[in-house]
């Protein structure tokens, strides 16, 4: 290009800001029409999508990309089906924009309430999964936001082909092309520019490895919705149904090792540890899960000694740390101290213990008698998620349409004056 | 002190974090008892408060503090009454903590909802008004947060005396002393430390001049709730009741020049400008308000020519810029471009025009037929405000108890598993 990356990104940013005003006032029907038309365009473009993806895969193989990355990069027919289905699901979700709540009269005679409105322009920075392009674009569009998408350079041809389908959807609904823009350059300076334009971008959502997210959070001059770690706990209380606890803990760890909601540490009340741990350990061992335990754990079952570091490690693998605790207080203390404020669950039949755990554990999701691996936008009914936030301000937990909006005050009077 | 400022602030931070766990689970009755007891302690300590304040005032006079600053610093009997009344009002507000909304069943059988919880530890950095100590401490306590308060060094004796009363309240309710801590050193390094401890402080609220807020926003490593400018507009629509419009615009400008909700720019539809502006201008002129107008304005009334800079200036003074616009679209465009996303009002009797203005103006408060100077926590029924946020993420507009909390997901099951 003859244009500098900074000029190019400024141009995208300015266009996104302008388009955001139009998308913000688009009707629900218009936004849904764009989503449905984009789904139809994807369905009609299967061969183009596969050809574009094959270009990326070939380049990836030539560049020695790891098999796991190639696997993520692949746009299989099933993944294309998933993207189409995802668009239709987002179209079917209720539109959060414009909802007004809590309108009430004040003594002065003015009426006050809150209206839900889009955030404006959302920048998404992600790694090689091309289906994120559809997830992010559809959620942002439905919530009335403009988006700038910056995917991994390995997926550039796939992302362009997907973007072309989204463009057909926008055109069909009479929405501006700049409502969804894919960054066309693979120059890394584009990321630096995207996270430094508060005048054009309202929030950045990074999706990918911890390194990417840390770097972006550190350098961004725009608010970031993010999560770094998922160090999730299941606490088996003295009043737990132990059969239920065993099933929940097994599912929490083994549903999938690599998801952020996977249990990394199992806490067990000392009162039931001797009854609970041997059978539990046998089930994990049969599945090939390595166990690392505190001293009291190792007095009951065979386990590698857990180090201080284990308690704050996200394994994302077939490894589990286990600690026997004195009771609820120590469990809560452990979770709030070593956890990552992501998702934590108590197994108990005791109402008072459950109530305290749910109130006092400082995590984005707190659970009772259910495995931590349920922490997911689809499972929560959000339709999809743009990410999971472990920050406390603004969105917390899986972020769907509501997390991409905010509320402003609406004040209605009829000539009332102050003072 | 022999202790370094950094060590001192770390000690406060650690104590605040510990205390925050206790305050977060304190009952409503216990928090209200602390607030009522602090009010009683203030009432009983009037002479100590006046003596401490006299020390600050004497030092201020000796250091040549400006009269306006001395005025803000003064703890008059009326201001002490105001602080006592403020504590009682906050005690009377509903407790937001623990409220659960939208619990619903998912197809998997788990039940999902959201629980409102405190943010944790809130750092408040403010200038010389000692009554902020009470406003901030009471709102933070009621919303279940621990607070670290860093007031202006000119008010240190007053703030210590107020803090002693708060401590009596906390002790009376059996709450930890570290739930509300006043930074005892006037060393400026304390501010730098306070805004750089994400492990101990969850959010910073700066209150004061624009310089302070800009500096803190730039340097903070912790989220900041803030507002910089209040460039507020009143737009007089073609369908306005012009008599009502004149009263609203006059009140918006002249209720108080120095508040952030004061109107700085008046926009008038060209269709009614000739009918509206002459009488309006005469009223402003009689009050001594300097008028700065666009060309079309100056064709109708006497006014200084407005420069491009005027449209983005927060005067906080008896100066008003006036622009005649082509209609609603240009008014919205002007406000979104030149405004500060604070508070903007339309005067119209036309439902469709009102609906568009309220939806499309991108400000923390949008108003209909009422003056912008209503933008205030008390007027909005929040009891008090810790500040006004013009950011879009998290709190937007006047920030009361709800803005000092967040929501986490609560997931309840009975042994449901995933997959």
Interface residues (C-beta under 8 A of the other chain):
Chain A: X21 X24 X25 X98 X104 X106 X108 X110 X112 X115 X117 X119 X120 X202 X203 X223 X241 X244 X247 X248 X251 X255 X336 X345 X356 X358 X359 X360 X362 X363 X364 X365 X366 X367 X368 X369 X370 X371 X373 X374 X375 X379 X380 X381 X391 X392 X393 X394 X396 X397 X398 X406 X407 X408 X409 X410 X411 X412 X413 X414 X415 X416 X417 X418 X419
Chain B: X21 X24 X25 X98 X104 X106 X108 X110 X112 X115 X117 X119 X120 X202 X203 X223 X241 X244 X247 X248 X251 X255 X336 X345 X356 X358 X359 X360 X362 X363 X364 X365 X366 X367 X368 X369 X370 X371 X373 X374 X375 X379 X380 X381 X391 X392 X393 X394 X396 X397 X398 X406 X407 X408 X409 X410 X411 X412 X413 X414 X415 X416 X417 X418 X419
